[in-house]
Amino acid sequence: MKFKDKIIVVTGAASGIGLALASRFVQEGAVVIASDRNAEVGAQKAGEIGARFFAADIGQEEGVRGLIDDVLAQEGRIDLFCSNAGIAIGEGPETPDKQWDLIHRVNVMSHVWAARHLLPHMLERGEGYLLNTASAAGLLTELHSAPYAVTKHAALAFAEWLAITYGERGIKVACLCPEGVWTPMIQNAPILQQTAISTDELVERTLEVLRADGFLITTHPTTLKSFQNKANDYDGWIGKMRHLRSKAMALLEGHAPFPGGARP
């Protein structure tokens, strides 16, 4: 995919990965619509990078539908929809149902709603690209939060299904599965901070795969190696993850959110 003059929508664009993607797409010559639930910060950041802003809560279907309808009405089409917004909450099965429901709506159903309301337009045109942000946790797991691990597995599975089902009808699908990236998302995960990369590095890798019309986007060489180990020796991989979780829990005690007070 080439980005110049394309109509690109990015959700979760007030900070972190979403802001970095939106900024780079603008630099590449795209018309970018940045969206976020945080209207004040989102509008400010969008103005700074030269994007149009639309406030939307993608944890609700009407928020996703409203965003898509607005862009189709104003820009006329959507070439690339980056369903990027996500949250990390909860711990184990004791996590309240209210939080399970929230993270499921944001991390999974937002992708479903985007596809539901975008695919008719893209299929009519015979082209379109969906970029769904999941996580390396979708391929592997997450050591702190069961709801995060579960929803990221589901997000990856949905992206796979879309790619298989619509790939021969002109619809391209990519799934972004990063490990640690310097954003507020990893402020309570010191084990991820040890190997975290910058959002600029993530963006470079993402655009590289999108230019090649690829599906899976990873950010660390360890991701696919661990995924292969998981497939080849599931019991052995579980054992390694138990050891890694013990290490992660030990690091979590008394850690500073970011080393040296740094922020992404």
Buried (B, 14 or more C-beta within 10 A) or exposed (E): BEBEEBBBBBBBBBBBBBBBBBBBBBEBEBBBBBBBBBBEBBBEBBEEBEBBBBBBBBBBBEBBBBBBEBBBEEBEEBBBBBBBBBBBBBEEEEBEEEBBEBBBBBBBBBBBBBBBBBBEBBBEEEBBBBBBBBBBBBBBBBBBBBBBBBBBBBBBBBBBEBBEEBEEEEBBBBBBBBBBBBBEBBBBBBBBBEEBBEBEBBBEBBBEBBEEEBBBBBBBEBBBEBBEBBEEEEEEBEEBBEEBBEEBEEBBEEBEBBEEEEEB
